[in-house]
Amino acid sequence: MNYSEAYKGNYLEAADLMGKGEVAVTIEKVDEPNTIKCEDGRVIDKVVLHFRGAKKPWIVNKTNARTIMYMTGKARFADWVGETITLHLVPGFRPDIQSIGPTIRVKAQGRRRSGGMAGMVGAAGNGGAA
């Protein structure tokens, strides 16, 4: 038995990806922030992604959401459905354990759409300022 088997959570975490290298996943469904609750009843204030064929959805932090937005050229979460991203582990600060440990990151890949950053800034809600 391993950690992921012994401590089954409802959401994807770093331990679930340990030893798997880079994992390509296709976004099948998106839950917008503040629309679902976790098992203890708290509202999840981040976007939650569901992947095709995966058992667990993933609660996406701001850093990873920003990477997906820049890679896809899509600021609306719902528009990410059908996009394929690559997840991998990197060492980083883990607020949940107040320590350094593996954390899930979206691998930045050169799939940016034309239009550059100027189009993204306005779409992301910064009043169209470039």
N, C-alpha and C positions, 0 to 999 in steps of 0.2 A: 504494500500500500504506500502511496506517496502523499505529499502534502495536499495536493488538489483533490485527491480522493477522500482524505480524512477530514478536510475542512471545506466542504462543499458550500460555496457561496452562490448566490443567484446571478452575479455579474462577473464578467471577465476580469481577471487580475493578473499581475505579473507572473505569479507562480504557475498559472495555467499555460504560459508560453515558454517556461524554462526548458531549455534543451531543444527547442523547435526551430531556432534560427529565425529567419524572416518568414512571415506568414501572410500570404496574399488573401484578402477577403473582399467579398462584394457586398455592398450595403443593400439590404433587402427592405428595411423599414427604419423609419426615424421617429422617435418620440421626442417632441419638443420639450424644452425646459419647463418645469412646473406642471407637467401633465400626468405624471405617474408617481407612485409612492414606492419606497423600498419596503422590505419585509418588516421593518419596525414602525412603519406608518408615516415616516418623514417624507415630505415631498422632495423629489430629486430636482435640484435647480440647474441641472446641466442637460445637454442633449444626450440621448441614449440611442446608440446604434445597434441594430440587429443585423447579423450577417447571414447570408445564404448558407445553409447547412450547419451553422454553429449552434451549440447548445445554450450558450450564454450571451446575453447582450452586453454591451460595453458602455459604461458611463464615461463620456469624453470630457477631458479637462480643456481649459481655454487654449493651452499651447497646441494640443492636438487638433482642436477644432479650427484654429487659425491655419495650421498646416494644410488641412483638408480644403479649407476655403481657398487658399492661395493656389494649391495644386489643381483644383477643379475649375477655378474661376467662378464658383457659385457661392454666394453669400447666404442664400436661403437654405436652411437645413433640409427641407423637403426635397430640394433639387439634387441632393446627394444620392438618392436612391438610384441604384444601378451602377454607381461608381465603384471601381476596385481600388483598394488601398493596400499598402503593405505595412504590417505591424512588426515591430522588433523591440527588444529590450535594451535599455541603456542604463548605466548607473546614474542615479539622481536623488535629490532630496525627496523623501516620501512624507508628506504631512500626516498621513494616517498613522505612521509609526514614529514620527519625529526623528528620523534618522536617514542615513544614506542606504539605498537599496535599489534593486532593479525596478525600473518603471517602464510602462508601455509607451512607445512613441510611434507615430506615423512616420514612416521613412519618406523624407522629402524626395520627390522624383520630378524630373523635368517635364511634367505634363501640363504646364501652365497654358492657359488659353490666351489668344491674342487680346490686346486691349491693355495689358500691363496693369500696374497697380492703380492707375488713375480711376479706372472703372470700378475697382474693388472698393476704394475708399468711400465713394458715394453710396455704393450698394450696401456697405456694412453699417451705414447709419451715421456717418460723420458729416452730415449736411452737404455732401458733395464736394467738400474741400479737398483739394489735391495736395 
